[in-house]
Amino acid sequence: MTRKAITAIAGFALLFGVSACGGSSDDKAAAPTDSSATAPATAAGGEVTIKTFAFQPKPLKVKAGDTVNWTNADDILHTVTGGTRGNPDGTFDEKLDGVGSKAMFTFADAGTFAYHCSIHPGMDATVEVS
């Protein structure tokens, strides 16, 4: 597939994804694409999949000291950026360039930690650390 075709498909997917979610980055929540998108996960570490312009699951629940692994299942670039949209906190900022790319971060302290994709409005989630 050519770069031009991939760019066109990605643009269409972004346009469709934003319009399907109301198109506003101010929306508090979008309808989940499947039931796993809202089911919290608890494990000795956690796995987040980026699929169809969404972080799944959200929120993710882990314990202090656990490492969270993000895996991009989309064909386009996403970021995993610590903090809220417009207010990144500098804890992590990783680029995941296409299917199978990964990032990880170990959460040492308890709390609720926001993160987002700095490229795509509406891609926001949290990690709840106990």
Secondary structure, DSSP 4 states (H G I P E B T S, - for coil): --HHHHHHHHHHHHHHHHHHTTS-TT-S----SSGGGTS--BSSSEEEEE-SS-EESSSEEE-TTPEEEEEE-SSSEEEEEEEETTEEEEEEEEEEESTT-EEEEE--S-EEEEEE-SSSTT-EEEEEE-
